[in-house]
Amino acid sequence: MEFLKICILRRNACTAVCFWRSQVVQKPLIRRISTTSRRNSVMPAWVIDKYGNNEVLRFTQNMMIPIIHYPNEVIIKVHAASVNPIDVNMRSGYGATALNMKRDPLHIKIKGEEFPLTLGRDVSGVVMECGLDVKYFKPGDEVWAAVPPWKQGTLSEFVVVSGNEVSHKPKSLTHTQAASLPYVALTAWSAINKVGGLNDKNCTGRRVEFNESLIAVFLKAL
C-alpha cells in the first residue's frame, strides 16, 4: 500500500486522531444529548378537575412543569402566592365559557380540556428561565406578577408568564408581602386609570368617590 492509515480511538477523551501522511487531524466531538427524567418533569400544585365547591380542590405531585412556548415568556419558581375572590369564583365555574374562548379562540379543543386547572393569580418568586426576546430579566431575578385568569395559575411550584405581566419585586418587600399585592393593585389601578380616565397628568385637584363594593379593593391597593 502507498500509504498507511492508522486510527486510534481514545475512549476516555472521546476523540479520534488519524495519522495520514504524517498529518494529525482532530475529529470534532459529538455533543451528548440527555433528556429530563420524569422525576424532574413534574411539580406539586393545587388543581381542580371540575367546577364546584371546596371539595373539588386536589393537591397533586404530578402536575407537568410549564415550558416556554413563546420568546417573550418567563418561567418563575414560586416562593409565595395568594388567593383572591376571583379564584373562589373560578373554582365554581365563574366565567368558564369566556375564559375558554380566550384559551381556545378557534374552538379546537373539546369541552373540559382546561382541566386540571391551577388557580391563583398572584405570585412572587425567582426567574428560572427566559425566552429569547426577554431583555429585562435574567435567571435569579426576584420578581412579582399578576397572571391573567385564562392562564394556568400560581398555586404550584413553577408558573410561566409573559414578560409584560411581570416586574422586579421591590426589595423592601418579602415574597409573602409581595404576593398579596399584584392582582388587587392592578384591579384598583384599572378602575382608576382605564375606567375613570385618571392619570398623573389630569388628576391634580380631582376627587375620587369609592362606593362600598370597591372600598376593600382600593384600600388594599393603597
PEZITA-V836865 format. One line per field, one symbol per residue. ss: DSSP state (a for helix, b for strand, c for the rest). phi: phi as a letter, one per 20 degrees, with the letter a starting at -180 (. if undefined). psi: psi as a letter, one per 30 degrees, with the letter a starting at -180 (. if undefined). A space follows every 10 residues. Layout:
ss->???
phi->???
psi->???
This chain:
ss->cccccbbbbb ccccbbbbbb ccbbbbcccc cccccccaaa cbbbbbbbcc cccaaabbbb bbbbcccccc ccbbbbbbbb bbccaaaaaa accccaaaaa aaaccccccc ccccccbbcc cbbbbbbbbb cccccccccc cbbbbbcccc cccccbcbbb bbaaabbbcc ccccaaaacc caaaaaaaaa aaaaaccccc cccccccccc caaaaaaaaa ac
phi->.fbcdcddde ffelcddddc lmdddefffe fedcdffffe dcbfaeccda ereffefcec ecffffcedc fdecddefdb bcddgfffff geofmfffff fffcfeleee fnffefdeeo debcacfdbc ffeedecbgo feccbdegfe dfedebfcbd cffedcbffg ffdffffffe dgffffffff ffefefmebf ecefnecded effdgfffff ff
psi->kflkkkkkjj eefhlkkkjj hgkkkjkkkk kkkllkleeg fllklklkfl kaafffkkkk ggkkkllkfl fglkkkkkek llklefeeee efgkgeeeee eeeifghell kffflkkklk fkkkakkekk lffjffllkf kklllkklff lkafhlelkk llfggllkkk ffkleeeeff eeeeeeeeee eeeeefgkaf fgfkflkkkk leffeeeeee e.
